[in-house]
Amino acid sequence: MKKLTTSLTCLLLGLGVFLTGCDKFFPAPGMGNGPGKGKSVKLKDYSATPHLAKTTPEFRNIKLYSLFSSEDQLPLSPDYIFGGSADGAGFRRVHSGFALIVNNEDNWAVSRILFNASLKPMKGEYVLNSDGAQSRVCSATLATPEEHGFGPIFLTAGESGVESQTKMVDLFADEANASFPRMVEGFGRWNAENAVPLPLKAYNKTVVVIGDDDSGSSAGGQVAMYISDEVGNLNDGKVYVLRRKDLNDREMDMETGTEYAVEFVEVENAKYNTGDQNNLESASLNAIQFGRVEDIDYGKAQGDENIVYFNVTGQSGNADRSKYGRVYRINLDENNPLEGTMELLLDGDDRDGIAGAFQNPDNICVTENYVYVQEDPNGYGDETHDAYLYQYDIATGGLKVVMELRNTELAGSAYDTGGNRFGAWEYGAMIDVSDELGIDDTFILCVQPHTWRTDEFKGVDGGSLRPNENQGSQILVVKGLAR
Amino acid sequence: MRFLYLLLLFTLVSCTPDNNDTDVVSDIRQLYDRHLDSLYNSVHLLSETPADEPILLKKRFETARLHFKKIEVFGEFYHHDLMTKINGPAIQKQNLHDNIRVYLPVTGFQKIEELIYAEENPDTDLLSIEMLRLTGLVDTWRNDSQTVLLNDKNVTEAVKRQFLRISGLGISGFDSPVALLSLQEAAASLQSAGEYLGMMMEENEEMNILSRNLERAINTLDSANNFESFDRFDFLVNYLKPAYDQLLVVQAENGIENNKWISAVNLDQKMFSDQFFNADYFAPSYNRNVSVQQVTLGKKLFSEQMLSSDQSRSCVSCHDPAQSFTDGRKRSISLSGDSTILRNAPTLLNSGFQMSQFYDSRVTFLEEQVLDVVNNKEEMHGSLDQAVERLVASEKYKVEFTEVFGRKDITPRDIQKAIASYVRSLESLNSRFDLALREETELTQEELDGFNLFMGKAKCGTCHFFPLFNGTVPPQYNESESEVLGVPAQYITEEALNDPDSGKYHVYLAETHLYAFKTPTIRNVQNTAPYMHNGAMKTLEEVLDFYNRGGGAGIGIDLPNQTLPPDTLGLTVAEQQKIIAFMEALESPVEEPSKLLAGDQ
């Protein structure tokens, strides 16, 4: 009971910040009045930066817009410089425009960008800096009251070793608090890439799927799950890890075309264990040891809320695990998130198979009919293309390349100071913003051109831990990509 | 107003992280918090020190480090990743799985140490950035420490690991390579460990003994005249080990269990007993707790020629048990017989105690090493599928595999598991040196001197970690390190040419790994000549000479990423001989499955 009161009190406090935050952060000048459904939004290249990605001929009808980048000055925050390696992101309509909350992974920071009703970027600020984030922040999820039953809270996992914790950032957090983290203790310590709450509709309680981006030899990466019967309670639930019912924990023993019976088994005391202990416990429970679990998403079609998709990015030097990356799907039991079946959908390690071109999938975005998979090449030296964005057709199982980053094409320009190497760039999050904008088939796509470096982008987050980080990055809008 | 006050109070109380410490350790928490505050204040003060006041800088640096050492025990146990940022080696590292972009920045104490101790005119901007960053990192630690669980099991384990850290890293100067503050820091660390234990354990005779043991150890460290002459063997055997072993007694008296998880060191064993290390920790989870029959089958397969394509050789061909599992050649003969393979055949003794295999660390587990060697065109040019076909034709093998694996068929993985478990059983940790640690025999003065040089002046122990003397980093043993030495193609001492083998770089393509090779064990080393990945050095004298000159840098090889300090060690010939005498005391008979047999009974 004490704990219940605790979280309620914290929630109320959070609400207070929310309320004052709204007034404070949406000053009238420059901001339009409330956006009409899609009417006031004007998609265009608001940024000076060229598109750092291009579509393949088959998808030439898709429109890309350069929304903003590290080299743009935003009118209401002339001193703000958008950090590098834009990754996990959340987007939300707010009363006078839109807000994008986005990780700057290598800055160990979280930016919030405010747009007017036309979607013109107006103001940027760091709501979490490196002192507050304390570790790399990767994919992330904006939990919302409408979809998840709590929020809006940005859940951003920590990925700097096994002792990392997920942090929560209020969408309307005050910039002054950027050095102070709010940790999600209930999930336990993992080297996590993302912690994704399933829609409330799925089980009418809070179920969060956590991907452990760990390459460690003793336990690898797990898929973990946090469950709380009390919606929105991120502190007092239980933590589980994924294992096969036959207890085979070796990733490379799984093949496409086979359904494996799986279950989530409890990691006792996970909240209080060290990350190392959670790994050891997972291994002793025969949890599947993946070669670095990356981003996670769930089915978006009506009734698919209990279907989980996730990427494994791969690692070298460990033949028990994926090297080039894979995409898996778990069909969780409709009535019990702890049971289900799992399939390997796309196998990058089968170099003759349909996913044989995979160079380490990282972020994932699931829509009603498709799974979009974005690459982040590990740099094995055998790369043959720049990072692809793939479209997987859920109904047919077909796989197409939608986009490629312009990494080598722009070699030698200011955007690539890294020496013309395939796959030096990666994608960050792609998020579906169609409903928020009122424009169908529209996405925001983050690009991490890792070789776009300049002193002007150095140490911009305001924290003390990443003073030499000097990358730039870009946010694109993608229109006309089928959901 | 009153309501507001109450609300505020309630809020402060209820939103304080719930760290769930047990009552037993709440005093420890308070002391830990106080030490953390002192550390924060001292690094903050350090960061405000003008760069042109070197004496003050050093003084404040030393103070800050002493505060650090008082809580390193918890920092390392609960926040290991953060500790690598606060106190990691000042060597550029790259993330193996993201080598394009992720250079792990060199930060923390050792970076600052390099700036204020090694350089006459340190870059003041760099220095102030690094000092500010250290302050931020310590602040992070302060925040993060509030959400960890201090309980009796964890505190006891953390203290044991801290004792091991002192023995394997502390007294060798591993984390104080320039300032050489390690001895006083070890004393500070033992001092605080004693305080933490005193708050948790019942006050009785056994605890008094432990306190006295610690006090004696601290006095020995405090009264040491200088870093080089410190008698490390004496400290380990007569001071640190008694404290460690007494902690086991006190732990039992207080009814504190060990954590249940598998660990590289068996936490219920006396320090460096013959059952101290657990090779299973280094095995993949699917090949642990194996049967004696499996190891025996593995031994048979180890000399089974069916594994090579033309059935002309087996593992034994290059890893001869009579030569400590080497072949005595610079490089092994290739399968065709008319050339040599890329590298020297290393000993397999104690190879289980590593978190990666091959000189270039290209596989994690011995199971995959088996596959790699069988498939290698120069080595066996075979395939495990082919081997299975041959093995199933033998009734005897079929019966043996069925007995071990409980299935009628034989799979390639069974072969890998069997051979790997045999190789993992090749433990050799009962040398005269080990017996002397357990006070079951005595070393000669020359050997003792050699050990003290190895762990001190000669810096060998900063890479070949006591007591396994390989590159697997104590006390967690989660990682096996590689080093860039500048090994020459042929051993000459002037204008030598770098061996062109790119080592770990060839596998992971990370620039920092160019010419990097895994640090091997030096146990049984007098039987494993010639030395280095290419067998370039014929004798241990040549090896010592090479290191004494500062590695490649001392013989005309200029590698910008050499990880071995390029300076001469200043060892006399007599000192080098002493080190060799010590290393010879590390020869240990191979104990085949005996350990497993003991375990099964």
Interface residues (C-beta under 8 A of the other chain):
Chain A: K3 T5 T6 T9 C10 L13 D106 S130 D131 Q134 S135 S160 G161 V162 E163 S164 Q165 F180 P181 M183 E185 S215 G216 S217 S218 A219 N235 N248 D249 R250 Y272 N273 T274 D276 Q277 L280 E281 A283 S284 N286 Q289 R292 T313 Q315 S316 G317 N318 A319 D320 D376 P377 N378 G379 Y380 G381 G418 R421 G423 A424 H450 G463 S464 L465 P467 N468
Chain B: F10 T11 S14 C15 P17 D18 N20 F77 Y78 H79 H80 D81 L82 T84 L96 H97 D98 N99 I100 R101 P105 I129 L132 R133 T135 G136 L137 D139 T140 N143 D144 T147 V148 L149 N154 N259 W261 I262 Y281 P284 S285 Y286 M355 S356 S361 R362 V363 T364 F365 E368 L371 Q476 N478 V507 Y508 L509 A510
